[in-house]
Amino acid sequence: MLVATLATVFTLVYLSRLPLHTQLTVRYLLPTVPLIMYGVVRIPAVHETVSDAKRWLAGGYAASTIGGLLIGLGVVAGLDLALGEAVQFHALLNLGGAGVCAGAVLGRILVPDRVPSRVVALGLALPAGLTTAYLLLSGLVYFQYGSFALDFIRVLTPHLPAV
């Protein structure tokens, strides 16, 4: 209920300024992500895969995160992309990963005998790892926030005990 209410409020507030193409600031989408993720996990093909193929899911996530970091750094540095171009590149890369994920899940739903759960696990791990790679690169490389990758850490560090 909270997520649905927040999504409705943010949509109404930003209705006049909703973008028609990829943008970095997607404030109106953030509240809907937990709701969408809950809906995706409730799909039987996804739920069974997450339960049955945990090792494939974890391995695929690690591999796609490392691969996303290497591809992201390689393409951005190799092509000397500007910040906006780098963000657009990651958006297109993640869109491709989401397409692979959707294809794997749809294949498992339509022909479960021909699409094994490990393929669905790798399909689910791909966009998650690519998103993690983008967040790491944007927090540490693309946007310079000073000594802290995330700005709210500066507020928390005085209150945390030293390790």
MOKA-V341144 format. One record per backbone hydrogen bond with DSSP energy under -1.0 kcal/mol. CO is the residue of the C=O (numbers start at 1). NH is the residue of the N-H. If there is no record, write none. Layout:
# MOKA-V341144
CO_NH, CO_NH
This chain:
# MOKA-V341144
1_5, 2_6, 3_7, 4_8, 5_9, 6_10, 7_11, 8_12, 9_13, 10_14, 14_17, 26_29, 26_30, 29_32, 29_33, 32_36, 33_37, 34_38, 35_39, 36_40, 37_41, 38_42, 40_43, 43_47, 44_48, 45_49, 46_50, 47_51, 48_52, 49_53, 53_57, 54_58, 55_59, 56_60, 57_61, 58_62, 59_63, 60_64, 61_65, 62_66, 63_67, 64_68, 65_69, 66_70, 67_71, 68_72, 69_73, 70_74, 71_75, 72_76, 73_77, 74_78, 75_79, 76_81, 82_86, 83_87, 84_88, 85_89, 86_90, 87_91, 88_92, 89_93, 90_94, 91_95, 92_96, 93_97, 94_98, 95_99, 96_100, 97_101, 98_102, 99_103, 100_104, 101_105, 102_106, 103_107, 104_108, 105_109, 106_110, 107_111, 111_114, 111_115, 116_120, 117_121, 118_122, 119_123, 120_124, 121_125, 122_126, 125_129, 126_130, 127_131, 128_132, 129_133, 130_134, 131_135, 132_136, 133_137, 134_138, 135_139, 136_140, 137_141, 137_142, 138_143, 150_153, 151_154, 152_156, 153_157, 156_159
